[in-house]
């Protein structure tokens, strides 16, 4: 990992990001706004699956409305996160909290795919007997993952060891 960090630290991109005072705060702001978009969309989708909210539209229409916001937000998060890592590779790549966040992201994406993809093909997929409880458990786990991702993202700054 040290060799990768040293290589990233020696790139021109790292120097530009590190030496331009407004880049990191701007990218962090974009990253936080994208988290808000993803979290809001995921929360609505999962609360719908759990049965806490029930909009006056079908499951597939609801999913088609909010799922693109999740994927678009994740693209912005990937790009802004990459910029942040390039700017401060040691802070992230040697940090257990960062890797916990990455593992939670993989879990959250897998849960989102597992929950929402079937609905796009069959609006009543999770309404069948035996599936409803599984969907609710996955939705609660998804919300927990996204909360954990947000907490880990915030905690990275406090768990960095120089």
N, C-alpha and C positions, 0 to 999 in steps of 0.2 A: 504494500500500500504506500509505503514511503516513496518508492520510485515513481509511482503514478502521481502522487502529490507533488514531488519535485518537478516532474515533467510538466504538469499543468501550471505550476508556479513559474516556470520558465517561458511560458508562451506569451506572445504579444497580447492576446485577448485578456489574459490575467493581468498584465501590466495596465492595460487601458481601463479595465473594470476597477482594479484596485486604486489607480491613481486619479480617476475622475470622481470627484467627491459626490456628485449627484446620482451616479449610476446605481449603486447599491440601495440607497433609500428609495429611489424610483422603482426599481425592480421589486424590492420588498413590498412596496405599496401595491403594485400590480399583482403580486403573488397573493397578498392578503385579500384583495378584492376578488380574485379568481377563487380562492378558498370559500369566500362568502357565497359566490354563485353556485359552486359545486355543493357546498353544505346545504344551502337552501333548497336546491333542486332534489338532492338525495333525501333530505328530510321529508319533503312533500311526498316523494314517491314512496318512501318507507312508511310514513304515517298512513298513507292510502292503503298499503298492503296490510298493515296492522289492523286497520279499520277505525282509526281514530278520526280521520277526516274522510268525508265522502262527497266529492264534488258531483255535480249533476251531469257528469259525462262518463262514458264507458272507460274501463280500465285501459284499453289500448289507446284511446284518445288522450287520456291523462298521461300515459307513458310517452306517447309521441310528442306531447307538449313539453315535458320536462327533461326527458332523457337527452335530447341534443344539447341542452345547457350543461349537463354533466360532462359529456364528452368534449365539448368545446372548452369548458373550464379546465378540464384535465390537460388539454393541449397547452393552454396558457400556463398552467402550473408546471408542466414539463419544461417548457421553454424558459420560464422565469427561474425555475429551480436550477436548471443547467447553468444559467448565467451566474446565479449565486454561488454554485459550486465552483465554477471556473474562477470567480473572484476571490473565494476563500476556501480553497480545497482542503486544507488541513483542518479547518473548523468543522467541516461536515464529514469527510471521509474517514476520519479517525474517531468519530463520535458514535458511541453505542446508541444514543438517543436517535441520531439520524438514521441508523440502520433499522431501529425499531419502527420508525416512521415509514421507511421504505417497505418493510414487511407488512405493516398495516395497510399501506396503499395497495399492495398486491392482493391482500385479503378483501379489501373493500371493493376493488374492481371486480374480482371474481364473484363476490356476492351480488354486486349490481348486475353483472351479466347474467348470473343464474336466476335472479329475480325478474328482470325486465325483458330479457330476450324472448322467453316463452310467451309473454303477454302480447308481443308484437305479432305473433303468429296465431295466437288463440287467446282472445280477451278473457275467457273464463278458465284459463289453465289452472290458476291457483284456487279457484272456487270449488273444484272437485273434492269429494270426500277424501280425507287423508292427506291432502296437499295444503290445506289452509293453515294448519298448525306449523308445518315446515316453513311455509312462506313467512309467517309471523316471526318465527325464531330467526330466520335469515335476515329479516328486516331489522330486528332489534340488534343483531350482531353487526349489521352494516352501520347502523347509527353509532354503535359503540366504537367501531373501527374509525369512523370519521371524526368522532370526538377525540379519540386517541391520537389520530393523525394531527389534529389541530393542537392538542396539548404538547405532543412531541415536537412539533414545529416550533412552538413557542419556547420549549424547554431547551432546545439545542444551544441557544446562546448561553445558558446557565450551566451546561454540562461540558462545555469545551475546555479541554486542558491544553495549555500551551506547551 
